[in-house]
Amino acid sequence: MRLKDILEIYHKELDERFGVHEVDSFFNLVIERYLNLKRIHLVLKPEYSVTKTEEQPLFEALSLLKLENPIQYILGETEFYGLPFNVNKYTLIPRPETEELVDWILTEHLKCEDKLQLKILDIGTGTGCIAISLAHNLPKAKILALDVSEEALHVAKQNAVLNRVDIEFIHNNILDYRYVDSISKSHKFDVIVSNPPYVRDLEKAEIQPNVLDNEPHLALFVTDDNPLQFYEAICEFAQLHLKDKGILYFEINEYLGPEMIQLLETFDFKNIELKKDIFGKDRMIKGIKRLID
Ligand SMILES: C[S@@+](CC[C@H](N)C(=O)[O-])C[C@H]1O[C@@H](n2cnc3c(N)ncnc32)[C@H](O)[C@@H]1O
């Protein structure tokens, strides 16, 4: 069948749900992944045909898209901060707002990379997107990454190999951080970063069905009565494991900026900065560990 006829079927089946531009972009990703063809191919060779074997994955992907499976899970891959990442149903699909968090950290630390070997810990690493993009850009840094999900860690380890970076992965539960044996008390970090689960049950109604039905709830949700549970545990952990003047960075729930400032103040963090994402939503926060004199 001609590739352009398959594209037409994609539009017929998906446009109503996703819109023309998104369907074009799905198709480009699918032909690149399964046929190793760039979209320009369709323009340059409008009569280009594919064999039955070649068209099979394109139609399989179409069926999954109709069921609202995220394109990243269908392809098993995505891009984050310009780097390739494997994803599967056990890992959250990395989001653009998290790229902004990485960018913030890099902007503040690239300049001192030469002078000292930064020690960085990423808590709730998922695909490893934060830890790996930091490691890629800060090649001298010593980076550790922790997650409670063994399945997610398996993907994160593959991603570290894929991106040729060296990261120490830790399987543990940050809510039981006292038992994070692999991080001894003497292990102190310059930076601790986390994008922990932060969506409240009450916000489920705002979540797209394709996220709700496909992405791991372990990575997303917290209870309405204790929405800052992870942040509290991580602040406590950071009290022990951040160096003096070490910095704690969080991605946060856009509705809980003031509560997050209060939480960091309670834990005596200084120079607290709340930062908006490109959509003007409170999305990131940082605090510096107070000096003990
Ligand atoms: C919002 S996702 C963030 C994933 C990735 N860092 C990112 O930014 O795309 C939260 C991650 O925290 C992990 N997680 C959930 N509960 C945890 C716990 N108790 N201890 C450690 N990690 C946990 C989940 O498995 C998930 O990978």
The ligand as a Tripos MOL2 file, in Angstrom:
@<TRIPOS>MOLECULE
LIG
   27    29     1     0     0
SMALL
NO_CHARGES

@<TRIPOS>ATOM
      1 C1          6.1350   11.8560   39.1000 C.3       1 LIG1
      2 S1          7.1030   10.3970   38.8210 S.3       1 LIG1
      3 C2          8.6200   11.1550   38.3020 C.3       1 LIG1
      4 C3          9.4240   10.3020   37.3840 C.3       1 LIG1
      5 C4         10.6270   11.0390   36.7600 C.3       1 LIG1
      6 N1         11.5250   11.5430   37.7750 N.3       1 LIG1
      7 C5         10.1480   12.1910   35.9120 C.2       1 LIG1
      8 O1         10.3470   13.3590   36.3080 O.co2     1 LIG1
      9 O2          9.5460   11.9670   34.8460 O.co2     1 LIG1
     10 C6          7.4060    9.8860   40.4890 C.3       1 LIG1
     11 C7          8.3300    8.6680   40.6470 C.3       1 LIG1
     12 O3          8.3960    8.3860   42.0580 O.3       1 LIG1
     13 C8          8.4150    6.9850   42.2570 C.3       1 LIG1
     14 N2          7.9200    6.6960   43.5990 N.ar      1 LIG1
     15 C9          6.6340    6.5890   44.0260 C.ar      1 LIG1
     16 N3          6.5830    6.3010   45.3310 N.ar      1 LIG1
     17 C10         7.8840    6.2350   45.7530 C.ar      1 LIG1
     18 C11         8.5010    5.9570   47.0130 C.ar      1 LIG1
     19 N4          7.7520    5.7000   48.0880 N.pl3     1 LIG1
     20 N5          9.8480    5.9560   47.0930 N.ar      1 LIG1
     21 C12        10.6060    6.2060   45.9870 C.ar      1 LIG1
     22 N6         10.0860    6.4700   44.7710 N.ar      1 LIG1
     23 C13         8.7420    6.4860   44.6570 C.ar      1 LIG1
     24 C14         7.5320    6.4330   41.1450 C.3       1 LIG1
     25 O4          7.8280    5.0730   40.8830 O.3       1 LIG1
     26 C15         7.8720    7.3810   39.9890 C.3       1 LIG1
     27 O5          8.9050    6.8510   39.2030 O.3       1 LIG1
@<TRIPOS>BOND
     1     1     2 1
     2     2     3 1
     3     2    10 1
     4     3     4 1
     5     4     5 1
     6     5     6 1
     7     5     7 1
     8     7     8 2
     9     7     9 1
    10    10    11 1
    11    11    12 1
    12    11    26 1
    13    12    13 1
    14    13    14 1
    15    13    24 1
    16    14    15 ar
    17    14    23 ar
    18    15    16 ar
    19    16    17 ar
    20    17    18 ar
    21    17    23 ar
    22    18    19 1
    23    18    20 ar
    24    20    21 ar
    25    21    22 ar
    26    22    23 ar
    27    24    25 1
    28    24    26 1
    29    26    27 1
@<TRIPOS>SUBSTRUCTURE
     1 LIG1         1 GROUP 0 **** ****
